[in-house]
Amino acid sequence: MIKVKRPFIFFLLCSFACVFAQDDPSSLEVALKECDFVFNPERRFCYDGEVYEKCDGMEYNPSTHICTGVIARRALCDGTQYNPLTHRCGDNVVEELTQETVPAAIAEATPAVATPPAVAEKQCESKLNINELIFKVQVGFPKQLKDCSSKLAKNMALQASPFFKGKKDDPKTFMMQCPMDGIKEQLPASAVEYVKSVESFIQGVLGAVNDPKAILSAVDGMNVNDLLVNIKNMVANDPCVVDEPFEPPVVVGGGEDDGERGKKENRSVWFGLRGGGNLSHLYADYNDSYRSASGSYEAAGGWQLGLVLDVALNDWFYLQPGVMFIRKGASRDNDRVNAHYLEFPLLASLKFSAFRINAGPYYGICLGSSSEKKLFDNDFGLSTGLGFDIGMFYIGTFYDYGLIDMSKRNDLRLYNRTLGFNFGVNL
C-alpha cells in the first residue's frame, strides 16, 4: 500500500484552489464607474466609463480578463499577465497595441461596443405629398395594368400567328416590367422606395404563375387596396413625406386628367363606333315539282358601319346591343346582287382582360336590294365572333349565320352567310 505524505496532499489542494480562484471572475473586485451611455444592464455592464457585453451573463474585469464566449479567463501570455485594453499576445509574446493591432486586440479583449452606432438621419432631397402619391398609385397603377394586359393579349395573338417570325416575349417578364415602366414615369424620382414597393407587389402576385392565361387572370384579380395599405404603412415612418392638399392636374386643351380617366374606368356602360369590311354569300336550297338542289353562291364584298353599347354586368360578362348598317350579297358568273340591311345585334360578350368572345342573335331589316327577282327579305340569325380591346380601340371579327329563309319565292330558300372584320373606337 502506497502512503502519501500529508504535506504533498496539502500542496495539491492549494494548487487547485489557486487555479479556480483565478478563472472565477465573480471573485474579482471590479472597479465600476458611472457611464454616460444608456444600456441594458441585463446584457451589458459599465466599467471605467465604458460599456461592455457581459460574459455569459456575468460581469468581469476587461483590463485583466478576456471573454471567450462562455467564461471570462485571465489574460495570460505564456504565463504572463497583461492588460487586454493596452496590450496583446502574439506568438506567446506580450506586445503593446499599435494602430495596426488595435482592431484585433479590441475584438479579442472587448467584445462589446462601447457606444451604440448613431442612426443616420434620412436625407430628404425633396418632400413627397402623401395625397399625390396615393392618388397616382390608386389611379395610375390600375390603368398601367389594363394597358399592359391589352398589349400582352395583342402580342400573344400576333405570336400565335403562323406568319409571326419575330422574337416571342415571355408573358411573365413582360407583365412584371411593363407596369413598372409606366409607374416610374408618374411618380417623382425621390419616390424610389415606393416604386420598389409596387414592384414587390407585382412580383408577389405573379411569383408562382407561369401560364399566359393565368397571368392575365392574376392581373385582373390584383387588389390594389393591399398595395395602398402597404404604402400607407411606409409613409407613417418616412420623414420625407408631408400631408398637404392635392388637386389632380387639369390638362390644358380639353384633355383628360388622371381623375377623369379613373372615373371612366369605373363606368359600367360604354359607347362605341364600329366599321369594317365583310364577305357574304347565299346558301340556296331549290325545290320544285321537277327537281331539287342546294349549294352556295360565290361571295361578294360588302361593308358595315354602326354603333354599339357595351354594358358591363360584372368584370367579365357584358351585353352589347347595337345597330349596324350592312351590305350583303352574292355573285354568280360575274352577276352580282347586293342587299342593304339595318341589323340589330344583341350579343353576350365574355371578356378576359383584353380578349373578348361574342355571341348572340341578330335581326336584319332589308332596306332594298339590286335583285329584280325579289331574292331578299328580312333576316334573322346568330352572330359569333371574337376581338381585342386595345386601349380605347377595338379590333375583331364576326360571322353571321342566317337561320330563316329571307327570299320571297315559294320554290327557293335563301340563307345569308357573312364573314366580317371590323374596327372601332370605345368612347
Backbone torsions as a table, in degrees:
resi	resn	phi	psi	omega
1	MET	NA	130.3	-176.8
2	ILE	-87.4	128.8	-179.9
3	LYS	-100.9	130.1	179.5
4	VAL	-103.7	128.3	-177.8
5	LYS	-72.4	146.1	-177.4
6	ARG	-62.6	-39.2	178.0
7	PRO	-59.4	-35.1	-179.2
8	PHE	-68.1	-40.9	178.7
9	ILE	-64.1	-40.5	179.0
10	PHE	-63.8	-36.0	178.7
11	PHE	-64.9	-43.4	-179.6
12	LEU	-64.5	-44.6	-179.5
13	LEU	-61.7	-40.4	179.0
14	CYS	-66.2	-37.6	-179.0
15	SER	-64.9	-46.8	179.1
16	PHE	-63.6	-38.2	179.3
17	ALA	-63.8	-38.4	179.8
18	CYS	-67.9	-40.8	-178.9
19	VAL	-63.7	-48.9	-179.3
20	PHE	-65.4	-33.3	178.2
21	ALA	-66.7	-33.2	179.9
22	GLN	-72.6	-35.1	-175.9
23	ASP	-88.4	-0.4	-178.6
24	ASP	-100.2	100.5	-177.1
25	PRO	-66.9	-18.5	-179.6
26	SER	-70.0	-17.4	179.9
27	SER	-87.4	-1.2	-177.5
28	LEU	-89.2	145.3	174.6
29	GLU	-90.1	107.1	-175.8
30	VAL	-93.2	124.3	178.8
31	ALA	-81.2	110.0	-178.3
32	LEU	-103.7	140.3	174.3
33	LYS	-130.4	162.3	-179.6
34	GLU	-68.3	141.7	177.0
35	CYS	-107.3	149.5	179.3
36	ASP	-90.0	3.2	-176.2
37	PHE	-105.4	149.4	174.4
38	VAL	-87.1	123.9	-178.5
39	PHE	-143.8	164.2	178.9
40	ASN	-87.2	110.6	-176.1
41	PRO	-67.1	-14.9	177.8
42	GLU	-75.6	-24.4	-178.3
43	ARG	-111.8	-25.9	-174.3
44	ARG	-129.5	166.5	177.7
45	PHE	-143.2	161.8	-177.1
46	CYS	-104.9	130.6	177.0
47	TYR	-139.9	121.2	175.7
48	ASP	53.6	40.5	176.0
49	GLY	82.9	1.8	180.0
50	GLU	-121.1	155.5	-178.6
51	VAL	-104.6	133.8	-179.5
52	TYR	-130.2	154.1	174.3
53	GLU	-73.9	139.5	174.0
54	LYS	-68.8	153.3	-179.4
55	CYS	-100.4	102.5	-176.0
56	ASP	54.0	41.5	177.1
57	GLY	83.0	4.4	-177.0
58	MET	-119.9	146.2	175.0
59	GLU	-81.9	154.5	178.9
60	TYR	-150.4	172.9	179.1
61	ASN	-94.4	104.8	-177.1
62	PRO	-69.3	-8.2	177.4
63	SER	-89.0	-10.5	179.9
64	THR	-128.9	-14.6	-174.8
65	HIS	-127.0	160.5	177.7
66	ILE	-126.6	131.5	177.4
67	CYS	-86.7	120.6	-179.8
68	THR	-95.3	12.2	177.8
69	GLY	112.6	-44.7	-179.4
70	VAL	-122.2	-13.6	-179.0
71	ILE	-151.8	146.0	176.7
72	ALA	-95.0	120.4	-179.0
73	ARG	-113.8	155.4	178.5
74	ARG	-62.4	142.9	177.1
75	ALA	-79.8	95.0	-179.5
76	LEU	-116.5	134.1	177.3
77	CYS	-122.6	103.3	-175.8
78	ASP	55.1	39.9	177.6
79	GLY	87.5	-3.2	-178.0
80	THR	-102.0	128.6	177.1
81	GLN	-73.0	138.7	177.2
82	TYR	-143.8	165.8	-179.6
83	ASN	-94.8	112.1	-178.3
84	PRO	-65.0	-17.0	-180.0
85	LEU	-79.9	-20.6	-177.6
86	THR	-122.2	-16.4	-177.4
87	HIS	-135.6	170.2	176.9
88	ARG	-141.9	162.6	178.9
89	CYS	-108.1	117.9	178.3
90	GLY	-132.0	121.0	-177.9
91	ASP	55.3	43.5	178.9
92	ASN	61.3	25.5	177.8
93	VAL	-128.6	132.3	178.3
94	VAL	-77.2	124.3	-179.1
95	GLU	-120.9	144.5	176.9
96	GLU	-77.2	141.6	-179.1
97	LEU	-64.1	135.8	175.4
98	THR	-121.8	-178.2	-179.1
99	GLN	-61.4	-35.0	-177.2
100	GLU	-78.2	-29.8	-174.3
101	THR	-97.6	-3.1	-178.8
102	VAL	-58.9	-48.5	-177.4
103	PRO	-59.2	-43.9	-177.8
104	ALA	-66.7	-39.9	-178.3
105	ALA	-68.6	-42.2	179.6
106	ILE	-63.5	-40.3	178.6
107	ALA	-63.7	-32.1	-179.0
108	GLU	-78.4	-40.5	-171.1
109	ALA	-96.6	-33.1	-174.5
110	THR	-128.7	88.7	-178.6
111	PRO	-68.6	-17.8	-178.3
112	ALA	-87.9	148.8	174.3
113	VAL	-86.4	125.7	-173.3
114	ALA	-64.0	-41.1	-179.0
115	THR	-126.7	130.7	178.7
116	PRO	-63.6	140.5	-179.1
117	PRO	-64.1	139.8	179.6
118	ALA	-73.3	136.5	178.4
119	VAL	-78.7	121.5	-177.7
120	ALA	-68.7	129.8	179.0
121	GLU	-74.2	134.7	-178.1
122	LYS	-64.4	128.7	178.5
123	GLN	-88.5	125.1	-177.4
124	CYS	-99.7	111.6	175.3
125	GLU	-67.5	-38.0	176.9
126	SER	-157.3	157.5	-179.3
127	LYS	-85.5	140.0	176.5
128	LEU	-102.2	136.1	176.4
129	ASN	-88.3	117.7	-177.4
130	ILE	-58.7	-37.2	-178.6
131	ASN	-68.7	-37.9	176.3
132	GLU	-67.7	-42.3	-179.6
133	LEU	-61.6	-48.2	-179.3
134	ILE	-64.0	-40.4	-179.0
135	PHE	-62.0	-45.9	-176.4
136	LYS	-68.8	-33.6	177.4
137	VAL	-74.3	-41.4	-176.6
138	GLN	-68.4	-36.4	-178.0
139	VAL	-96.9	-44.9	-174.2
140	GLY	-73.9	-38.1	-176.5
141	PHE	-65.1	-47.1	176.6
142	PRO	-59.7	-36.0	178.7
143	LYS	-65.4	-40.7	177.2
144	GLN	-61.9	-41.7	179.0
145	LEU	-62.2	-42.6	-178.8
146	LYS	-65.9	-45.4	179.9
147	ASP	-63.6	-42.1	-179.3
148	CYS	-68.4	-36.1	176.3
149	SER	-63.8	-39.0	177.9
150	SER	-64.8	-43.0	178.7
151	LYS	-63.9	-41.4	-179.8
152	LEU	-64.9	-43.6	178.8
153	ALA	-61.8	-39.5	177.9
154	LYS	-65.5	-44.2	179.4
155	ASN	-63.0	-40.7	179.5
156	MET	-63.7	-39.1	178.7
157	ALA	-66.6	-40.7	179.5
158	LEU	-68.1	-40.8	-177.8
159	GLN	-69.8	-24.2	178.1
160	ALA	-76.7	-13.5	-179.8
161	SER	-71.3	140.1	178.2
162	PRO	-67.1	-13.4	-179.2
163	PHE	-91.2	-4.9	-178.4
164	PHE	-76.7	128.4	-177.9
165	LYS	-123.9	-0.3	-178.9
166	GLY	-79.9	-176.2	178.5
167	LYS	-80.2	129.9	-179.0
168	LYS	-81.8	133.5	179.0
169	ASP	-83.1	144.6	173.9
170	ASP	-77.0	120.3	-175.1
171	PRO	-57.4	-40.9	-177.4
172	LYS	-67.0	-44.3	178.2
173	THR	-63.1	-40.3	179.8
174	PHE	-62.3	-45.0	-177.1
175	MET	-74.3	-17.0	174.4
176	MET	-83.4	-28.5	-175.5
177	GLN	-95.4	-39.8	-173.8
178	CYS	-59.4	-50.1	179.4
179	PRO	-64.0	-31.3	-179.1
180	MET	-68.2	-36.4	177.6
181	ASP	-61.7	-38.7	-179.6
182	GLY	-73.4	-40.7	-177.0
183	ILE	-71.1	-29.7	177.3
184	LYS	-66.1	-32.4	178.3
185	GLU	-71.4	-29.0	-176.4
186	GLN	-84.4	-40.1	-176.4
187	LEU	-84.7	149.1	179.0
188	PRO	-66.1	161.8	-176.7
189	ALA	-63.9	-26.7	-178.0
190	SER	-77.7	-5.6	-178.4
191	ALA	-93.9	41.1	-175.7
192	VAL	-62.8	-42.6	-177.9
193	GLU	-62.9	-35.2	-178.1
194	TYR	-77.7	-30.4	173.4
195	VAL	-64.9	-40.2	177.3
196	LYS	-64.9	-33.9	177.8
197	SER	-64.8	-40.6	177.1
198	VAL	-63.9	-42.3	-179.4
199	GLU	-63.6	-42.3	177.9
200	SER	-64.4	-35.4	178.4
201	PHE	-63.7	-45.0	179.3
202	ILE	-63.7	-44.2	-179.6
203	GLN	-63.8	-35.1	178.5
204	GLY	-67.0	-35.0	-179.5
205	VAL	-76.5	-40.2	-174.6
206	LEU	-98.6	3.2	-172.9
207	GLY	-56.4	-43.9	-175.0
208	ALA	-102.7	9.5	-176.7
209	VAL	-105.2	130.5	-179.7
210	ASN	-127.2	-27.5	-179.5
211	ASP	-69.4	131.9	-177.1
212	PRO	-55.8	-43.7	179.8
213	LYS	-66.3	-38.3	178.3
214	ALA	-66.8	-31.4	177.7
215	ILE	-64.8	-46.8	178.5
216	LEU	-62.6	-38.7	178.7
217	SER	-66.6	-39.2	179.4
218	ALA	-66.4	-37.5	178.4
219	VAL	-65.4	-41.8	178.5
220	ASP	-63.0	-31.4	-176.7
221	GLY	-91.4	5.8	179.7
222	MET	-62.6	130.7	177.8
223	ASN	-98.6	101.2	-176.8
224	VAL	-66.8	-21.0	179.3
225	ASN	-62.0	-34.6	177.2
226	ASP	-62.9	-39.2	178.0
227	LEU	-66.0	-40.7	-179.5
228	LEU	-64.8	-38.6	177.4
229	VAL	-61.9	-42.4	179.1
230	ASN	-63.5	-41.4	179.9
231	ILE	-66.8	-39.8	178.7
232	LYS	-64.4	-34.2	176.5
233	ASN	-68.1	-37.0	177.1
234	MET	-66.9	-39.2	-178.0
235	VAL	-62.9	-33.6	-176.6
236	ALA	-60.9	-25.9	-178.2
237	ASN	-112.2	16.8	-177.9
238	ASP	-107.4	112.6	-179.7
239	PRO	-72.0	-10.0	-177.4
240	CYS	-92.7	7.5	-178.7
241	VAL	-110.3	134.6	178.3
242	VAL	-119.4	155.4	178.7
243	ASP	-108.2	97.0	-179.0
244	GLU	-128.2	154.2	177.7
245	PRO	-59.6	144.5	-179.7
246	PHE	-136.7	128.0	176.0
247	GLU	-108.5	126.3	178.2
248	PRO	-56.5	137.9	-178.3
249	PRO	-65.8	144.2	177.6
250	VAL	-102.6	126.3	-179.4
251	VAL	-80.3	124.6	-179.8
252	VAL	-70.4	138.4	176.7
253	GLY	100.5	18.0	175.4
254	GLY	84.7	7.4	179.1
255	GLY	-73.4	174.4	-178.2
256	GLU	-103.9	137.4	173.9
257	ASP	-89.6	179.8	-177.4
258	ASP	-62.4	-32.6	-179.9
259	GLY	-64.9	-43.2	179.3
260	GLU	-65.7	-40.4	178.2
261	ARG	-64.3	-37.5	178.5
262	GLY	-63.1	-39.1	178.3
263	LYS	-64.4	-39.5	-178.8
264	LYS	-66.0	-36.1	-179.0
265	GLU	-67.7	-21.5	179.6
266	ASN	-91.3	1.2	179.7
267	ARG	-72.7	162.7	176.7
268	SER	-114.0	-5.5	-179.9
269	VAL	-132.3	129.8	176.1
270	TRP	-122.4	151.7	177.0
271	PHE	-111.9	137.0	-176.1
272	GLY	-139.8	153.1	174.8
273	LEU	-106.7	139.4	179.6
274	ARG	-133.1	143.5	176.3
275	GLY	-162.4	155.6	179.4
276	GLY	170.1	-166.3	-179.0
277	GLY	-115.3	164.9	180.0
278	ASN	-154.8	160.4	173.1
279	LEU	-120.0	128.7	-178.2
280	SER	-132.5	153.8	175.1
281	HIS	-146.5	173.3	-179.5
282	LEU	-113.6	132.8	170.0
283	TYR	-96.0	122.9	-173.3
284	ALA	-112.6	141.6	175.1
285	ASP	-130.7	104.6	-174.8
286	TYR	-102.7	135.1	-178.8
287	ASN	-157.0	117.5	172.5
288	ASP	-132.5	-166.8	-175.0
289	SER	-74.3	-10.7	-176.3
290	TYR	-107.2	-35.8	-175.8
291	ARG	-156.6	166.4	176.3
292	SER	-142.6	149.7	-179.5
293	ALA	-161.1	160.6	177.8
294	SER	-147.5	156.7	-179.2
295	GLY	166.0	-176.9	-177.0
296	SER	-118.5	139.2	171.4
297	TYR	-77.2	165.9	179.8
298	GLU	-71.5	156.0	-176.7
299	ALA	-76.8	150.9	177.0
300	ALA	-130.8	143.4	-179.1
301	GLY	-75.0	151.0	178.8
302	GLY	-153.4	-166.9	-179.5
303	TRP	-154.3	167.8	177.9
304	GLN	-147.6	152.8	179.6
305	LEU	-153.8	134.0	-178.9
306	GLY	-175.0	-167.1	-175.8
307	LEU	-127.3	147.8	176.5
308	VAL	-136.5	154.8	168.8
309	LEU	-113.5	135.8	179.5
310	ASP	-112.7	104.9	-174.7
311	VAL	-106.5	115.9	-178.8
312	ALA	-86.3	115.6	175.1
313	LEU	-86.0	-29.2	170.2
314	ASN	-157.9	-162.8	-174.1
315	ASP	-69.2	-20.9	-174.1
316	TRP	-127.9	-9.8	-177.4
317	PHE	-116.5	126.4	-176.8
318	TYR	-130.1	154.1	169.3
319	LEU	-112.6	137.6	-178.2
320	GLN	-128.1	84.2	168.4
321	PRO	-77.0	153.5	-179.3
322	GLY	-163.0	175.5	174.3
323	VAL	-138.4	127.8	-174.9
324	MET	-131.7	138.2	170.3
325	PHE	-99.9	118.6	-172.3
326	ILE	-135.3	142.0	175.7
327	ARG	-106.1	124.7	177.4
328	LYS	-119.5	176.6	179.5
329	GLY	166.6	-164.6	179.3
330	ALA	-163.5	169.7	178.5
331	SER	-144.5	155.5	177.4
332	ARG	-157.1	123.2	179.3
333	ASP	53.1	49.8	178.9
334	ASN	63.2	10.3	176.6
335	ASP	-103.3	116.7	-172.2
336	ARG	-115.5	140.5	174.4
337	VAL	-124.3	143.7	-179.6
338	ASN	-125.3	150.7	175.4
339	ALA	-139.5	139.1	-179.3
340	HIS	-109.0	130.3	-176.4
341	TYR	-123.7	150.7	166.6
342	LEU	-109.6	104.1	-173.0
343	GLU	-100.3	147.2	178.1
344	PHE	-125.2	90.6	178.0
345	PRO	-82.4	150.4	172.5
346	LEU	-133.8	96.1	-170.9
347	LEU	-105.6	144.8	167.0
348	ALA	-96.0	132.6	-174.7
349	SER	-124.2	122.6	174.2
350	LEU	-96.8	123.1	-174.9
351	LYS	-114.6	122.7	176.2
352	PHE	-117.5	95.9	-172.7
353	SER	60.3	-111.5	-179.3
354	ALA	-95.7	-9.0	-173.9
355	PHE	-92.8	137.8	-178.6
356	ARG	-125.7	144.9	168.9
357	ILE	-123.6	123.7	-174.4
358	ASN	-117.4	143.9	175.9
359	ALA	-161.8	145.9	178.2
360	GLY	164.4	175.9	-178.7
361	PRO	-84.3	162.8	172.6
362	TYR	-142.1	155.3	174.2
363	TYR	-131.9	129.0	-177.2
364	GLY	-117.8	131.3	175.5
365	ILE	-98.9	121.2	-179.3
366	CYS	-75.6	119.7	-179.4
367	LEU	-90.8	-14.2	-179.3
368	GLY	156.1	160.3	179.6
369	SER	-146.4	166.8	179.1
370	SER	-90.9	1.0	-178.2
371	SER	-86.2	134.4	177.1
372	GLU	-90.6	-4.0	-176.2
373	LYS	-100.8	15.1	177.9
374	LYS	53.7	54.1	-179.1
375	LEU	-82.5	-20.3	-171.2
376	PHE	-116.3	145.3	175.3
377	ASP	-145.6	-172.7	179.2
378	ASN	-59.9	154.1	-171.9
379	ASP	-127.9	148.2	174.9
380	PHE	-145.2	139.2	-179.4
381	GLY	-172.9	-163.9	-180.0
382	LEU	-113.0	142.0	178.6
383	SER	-122.1	132.1	176.4
384	THR	-129.1	159.3	179.2
385	GLY	176.9	179.5	177.2
386	LEU	-148.2	161.8	-178.1
387	GLY	-169.5	-179.0	-178.4
388	PHE	-133.5	135.6	169.3
389	ASP	-93.8	112.4	-178.9
390	ILE	-112.9	93.4	-174.0
391	GLY	66.5	-124.5	178.0
392	MET	-92.2	2.8	-177.1
393	PHE	-105.8	157.6	179.5
394	TYR	-131.7	140.1	173.5
395	ILE	-137.7	133.3	-175.9
396	GLY	-163.8	178.8	178.8
397	THR	-137.3	156.9	-179.4
398	PHE	-148.5	162.4	175.8
399	TYR	-138.8	121.8	178.4
400	ASP	-98.5	126.7	-178.9
401	TYR	-117.8	105.3	-179.1
402	GLY	-69.4	137.5	-176.9
403	LEU	-109.6	-17.4	-176.4
404	ILE	-118.5	154.5	176.7
405	ASP	-72.6	118.3	-177.9
406	MET	-107.3	14.9	174.8
407	SER	-84.3	170.6	179.2
408	LYS	-117.7	27.6	-179.9
409	ARG	-118.9	151.4	-178.8
410	ASN	-81.6	-26.2	-175.4
411	ASP	-98.6	4.2	-175.2
412	LEU	-140.8	134.4	174.7
413	ARG	-118.8	130.5	-178.2
414	LEU	-124.7	138.8	-180.0
415	TYR	-130.1	133.1	179.8
416	ASN	-78.1	141.0	172.4
417	ARG	-133.9	124.8	-175.3
418	THR	-138.6	128.3	172.2
419	LEU	-111.1	123.5	-174.8
420	GLY	-133.2	157.7	174.8
421	PHE	-125.9	133.5	-179.5
422	ASN	-137.9	157.5	178.2
423	PHE	-127.4	155.4	-177.5
424	GLY	-159.2	173.5	177.5
425	VAL	-129.6	128.3	177.8
426	ASN	-96.0	122.8	-175.4
427	LEU	-106.1	NA	NA
